[in-house]
Amino acid sequence: MTAQSATPTLPASRRAETGRKVKPLRTEGLMPAIIYGHKKESVALTVNPTAITTISTEAGSSTLIALQVTHNASIHDLVNDHQLNPLHA
């Protein structure tokens, strides 16, 4: 049996902006993200696009990622979809 590697951790912060109001976040170099699930309230976040690209490439789509939202709590989730603007990618 092989030892399992540590769960990748991605720093994230909650955001109140939704819809077209996230454009200023993108100009600041941040990526809007949403965590959702069955019978769970959606959580709007911002993440570093470089970090999410690196983690999702290294970890793949079937690996749990720990989203560090606060100092004490993290949310474990899978990356379901990762969209990039083809003109800026």
Helices and strands as residue ranges (DSSP letters): E 9-14, G 19-22, H 23-27, E 31-37, E 40-47, H 49-59, E 65-68, E 74-77
